[in-house]
Amino acid sequence: MAGAVDACHGAGTDIWGATGSPPNRPTHTDPGRTRPTMPTGTDPYRPRPSGIAVLNYAPLVPSEGKSQPGTRRFARWSAGLRVGHIAGIPITVAPSSLISVLLIVVLAGPVVSDLVPTLGDTGTYLVAVALALALQVSVLAHELGHCVAAQRMGVEVIEVRLFLLGGVSEIARLLRSPREEARIAAAGPAVSVLLSVFFFGLTSLTTSYTVWWLLTLELAWANAIVAIFNLIPALPLDGGRVLRAGIWSRTGRRSAGTKAAAVGGYVVAAALIGWGIYQVVTGGRAGLLQALVSAAMAYFVALGARAEAIADTEPAWPVGMTVQTLARPAVQLAAETPLELALHSANGAQIILIGAEGVAVGLVDERSALSLVARSPRSPASAVAFPVTSQNVLLFSDSPSEVQLQLRS
């Protein structure tokens, strides 16, 4: 009999697997992994010893609103203002992004005044504010490029967050192949390049030294700079992720790519510090603001490179330990089984829910189940289940490196 073990990690997903190897079982680098099915012709309410080992992460807090049977929605706290959704992706604006807008206004104001002197003070800073907001939209478009690429490859996107130095897209799992890494990383700069070409085209249609000419020209150059900077082969920039994907593909070791790209991150951070010092030395007080921006960017790049390097460090796997060693008893039940009956039938074992087609679809969260059964004993067990997807399969025959990769995903 196989079973389950709790493994606290905070990612909020389940990882499970089956004894034996299903036909044509894909490797962990494939986009999906086969799920075992329930034998037909059996009583759906009768518990069966499971051939599945479940390693589920720490449960998250359910979000407000009702979940559909067999699904689970979770709330994720994120500092900032949730301004809406695009293509189902939550967009959050951090308070520090307001500082970014203010900095752009301060730096762009004199430029606008010099190039379009007829605007006056009020008009100058209104144009500067419009430019700052348009740049934020450009950053958002860059991040949505990553998100759309991720969604097309079956990777769930948690949110896009705009902050002081740009934006970040957060996905639900670690990428499992060089192909996923490279395509998702390259999508953001590709969007920025397209925007740059678009705005350069618009610039050619406008009259020089007018407001529209200035806005389109600034946006064209800004998107070009964003694309070029992000393609630098250094983590946590997109170019660093592409570099990691290339080394990973060539060597078969993701960690080797991470080490090389993290070194690039430290080099970029040092170069930004040097640039900031140069601005102070040559520009005095006038260069102080640019130096502070360079220092903030250096800190962000260095911190990101260090975080990537630490996250990719593989912990030692105890000698002789297998997935079976970690397992605990589990039973399979139909997803629509009343919760009270399910808990009684399981008798303390982990409950794996089987859908109408005989495929495992959920893993019951014991804490939530005990809370709900006291209020609504006839609720379906699926109401308190984590979803099981084809990307969460973990087989008993998997090697330690495969198990670690799945757990970190």
N, C-alpha and C positions, 0 to 999 in steps of 0.2 A: 504493500500500500504506500502510495506517495502522499505528500502533504504540503504544508505551507509553513513559512517562517516570516516573522515581521522583521523588516530591515529599515530602520529610520533613516530617512534621507531628505525629506522635504520637497522632493520633486513632484509628489502627488500622483504618481502613476503606478500601475501594477506591472510586474514582470512574472511571467508564468511559462511553464513548459510541460512537455509530456514525455513519458517514458518511451523509449524506442525512437526511431527516426521515420517520419511519414515519408511516403514516396516523393521523390524529387524535392527533398527538403532543401530550401535555399540557405546560403550562408548568411552570417550576420551582416554582411555588407549589402545584401539585397534589400530592396524597399519593403518587402513583406515576408513573413514567415508563416508556414502552414499551421493551422489550428486543428487539433483532433476533433472528431465528431463522436456523438453519443450513439451507441448501438440502437437500431430501430427495434420496434416491437416490445418495448419495455414500459413499465408503469412510470409515468413522468413524475409522480410524487414519491416514488420509492427511492431513498438515498442509495447511491452506489459508491463503493470505494473508488476514489479518484486515482487515475493514472497521471495526475498533474501535480507538479510542485509549484507552489505560488510563493513568490517573494514580493510582498507588497510594501510600498513606501508608506510613510506616516500619512494618515488621512488629513485632508484639508477641510476647512470650514465650508459647508454648503452655502451657496449664494442664496439671496432672497428670490422668491418665485418658485413655481412648481416645476419639478423635473418630469419629463416624459418617462413612461415605464422603460426600464432597461438602459436609462441614461443617467448621467450625473453631472451637475453643473457646480462649479466651484468659484468662490470669490477670491480674488487676489488683491491684497492691499498694495497700493503703489502711491508714493508721495506725488502730489500734483493734482491738477484739475482734469478730470475726464471730460473731454470736449466733444466726444462722439465716436462713431464707428465708421470705418471705410472698408467695404468688402468683408464686413463681419469682424474687422480687427479693431480693438479698442485703441483710441488715440488719447494719450495723456500728456499734458503740458506741465512740466515741473516749474516751480517758482523761479528757479535760476535762469530759465529761458527769458524771463523778463529782463534780467540783467544783460543778456545777450542782445536783446532788442535795443536797450538803452545804449550799450556800447556802440552798436552799429549806427544809431542815430547821431551820437557824439562824433564818431569818426567820419561819417558820411556828410554831416551838415556842411562843413567847410568846402568839401568837394562840390556839393550841389550848388553852393553859393558862388563858387568860382566859375563853374561851367554854365550855369543858368542864372546870371546876376539879376535878371528882371523879376525874379520871384518875390523878393523881399524876405524878411526874417521868418514870418509865419509860413509862407509858402515853401521856403527852403526846408524847414523842419517837418512840414507835412509830407513833403516828398521823401525826406529821409526816413520818416516812420513807414511810409508805404514801401520803400525799398527794404527796410528791416523785416516787415511782415512778409513780403514776397520771398525773401531769402529763407524765412522759416518754412514757407510752403515748399520751396525747392528742396530743403533738407527732408521734409516729410515725404516728398515724392521719391527721393533717394532711398529712404527707408522702406517705403511701400514697394519699391522694386525688389528688395530682399524678400519682403513678405510674400509677394505674389509668386516669386520663384520657389519659395519654401512650400507654399500651399500646393503648387502644381506637382511638387515631389512628395506630397503626402505628409509634410511636416506641419504640425499645428503651430500657429503663431499666437502667443499670449497677449502681446501688446506692442505698440510703438510708443516710445517715450521721448519727447523733445526736452532738452536741457541746455545748460549754459553753452557748451561747446559743440552742440549739434544734436544728434539723435541716436537712438539705439533701438534695434528690433530684438525682442525677446521671444525665443522659440521654446517649445515644450520639452525638447529632448536633445541630447548630443547627436551630432550628425555622424552617420555610421559608415560613410564611404567618401573617398576623395571626390567622386563625381558630385555628390550632394554638396560638399563643402565648396568646391570651385564654382559651381553654377549659382548657388545662392549668394556667395560673396561677390561674384562679378556682376550680378544683376543691378546692384545699387549704382556703381560707377557708370554702368551702361545707360541708366536712366539720366544721370547727370550729364553725360555726353550728349544724349539726344536733346535735353533741355538747352544745353549750351548752343548747339547747332541751330535749334529753333529760334532762340533769342538773337543770335547773330544774324539770322535771316530777317527777323523783324527789324533789327537795327538798320539794315540796308534800305528798308522801306520808309524810314522816318527822316525828318529834317534834322541836320546836325545842330547840337546845342539847344535842343528843346527838351521838355520834361520826358516825353516818350522815348526820345533818343537815349537820354541818360539812363532811364530805368531799364530799357532793353539791353543796353550795352553793359551796365553793371551786372545784371542778372546773367548775361552770357558769360562774362568773365568769372563771376562767382561760381557758377556751375562747373565751368572748366577747371577752376582751381580745386573745387571739391572733388571732382573726378580724379585729377592728377594726384592730389594729396592722398586720397584713399587708396590709390593703386601703388603707393610705396610699399615694397615688400617687407612689412613690419607689423607685427601684432600690436594692438588689436585692430589695426586697419584692415580694410578689405584685401589689399594687396598681400598682407601677411597671411591671410587665410588662403588666398590662391597659392602662395608659395608653399604653405603647409600641405595643401592638397597635392601639389606636384611632387614634393618629397615623399609624402605618404604613399602616393601611387607608385613611385619608383622603388621605394624601400620596403613597403608593406608595413611601416611603423609610423603611426600618427605622431607619437612622441618625438621622433626625430625631426619631423617638420615643425612641430611646436617649438623645439629648442632653437632651431635656426631662425624662425620668424620672430621669436621673443628677443633674440640678440639684436635683430633689426630694430625692434621696438626701442630697446635701450639706446641704440645709436641715434635714432630719430629724436628721442627725448634729449640727448646730449646736444644734438645740433640745434634744437629749439632753444635750449638754455643759452648756447653760444650766440644765437641770433638775438636773443633778448639783451644780452650783455652788450653786443655790438650796437643795438639801438640806443641804449643808455649812454654809451661812450660817445657816439657820434651825434646823437640828437638831443642829449641832455634831458630836460623835463619833457620836451615834446615827444621824445621816444619812450618815456616811462610807461605810458599806457600800453603801447605795443609790446614792451618788454613784459608787462604783467600778463598780457594775453598769451605771449609765447611761453611764459613760465607755467600758466595754467594748462596749456596744451601739453607741455612736456610732462607735467604731473599726471595728466590723464593717460597719455601714451605709456609712460613707465608703469603706472599702476595697472593698466590693462594688460601689458606684456607679462608682468609678474603674476597676475591672476590667472592668465592662460597657462603659464608654465606650471604653476602649482596645481591647477585643475587637471592637467594632463599627466601628473605624476601617478604612476600606477602603484597602489599599495601591494605589499607582499601577500601572496596567497599561501595560507598554511599548507604545509606538506601533508598529503594524504586526505585533504578535505575535498568532498564532492558535494554536489547539490543535494544528494540523498541525505548527507550528514546533517544538513540544515532543515530538512523537511519535517513536517508534522502532519498528522492525519487530516484528510480532506474528503468531502463527499460531493457528488454531483446531484443537483436538483433542477427541476424545470424553473425557468425564470419567473413564471406566474405563481409559483408555490406561495401560499399564505405565509407570512413571516413567522407567526407563532408555530405553525407546523414545521417550517423549515428549521427553526432553532431546536425544536424538540427532536426532530429526526437526526440532526447533525450531532447532537449530544456533545457539544464542545468542539467538534471538528470544524475546520475551515469549510465554508460553503462556496462551491463553484456553480454558477448558474448556467444552464444550457438553454439555448433558444429553440425556436420551432423547427429549425433545420438541423438540429442536433449538434450545433457548434457552440462552444463555450463563449458566453457573451458578458459575464460579469463575475465579480468577486465580492461577496458580502462583507461590508465593513461592520465588524462585530460591535463596536461601541455605538455606532448609529443605530444598529439593529436593536440592541437592548433598550435604547432610548425610545425608539418608535413603537416597539411591540407593546410597551406599557400603555400607550395611547391608542394605538390602532393595530390590534393583533392580526387583523385580516388583510392588512396591506400586503401587496406583492413583495416578495423578497428583493425584486429588482429595484424597488424604491430606495434601497440603502446599499446599492452595489456600485463598485468602481467598474467602469467599462473595461473590457478586455479587447484589445485590437490585435491584428495580425503582426504588428511590429513589436509586440511584447512577448513573443514566444521565446522560452528558454528551455532547452532540452537537457535531460540528464547527461547526455553524451557530450555536451559542450565542454570545451577546454576552459581552464581558469581565465585565460585572457578574454574569451568570448563572454563568460559570466560577468567579469568586471566591466566590460564594455556595456553590456545590457543594464547593469545596476547603475552605472553612471549616466545612462540615457534617461 
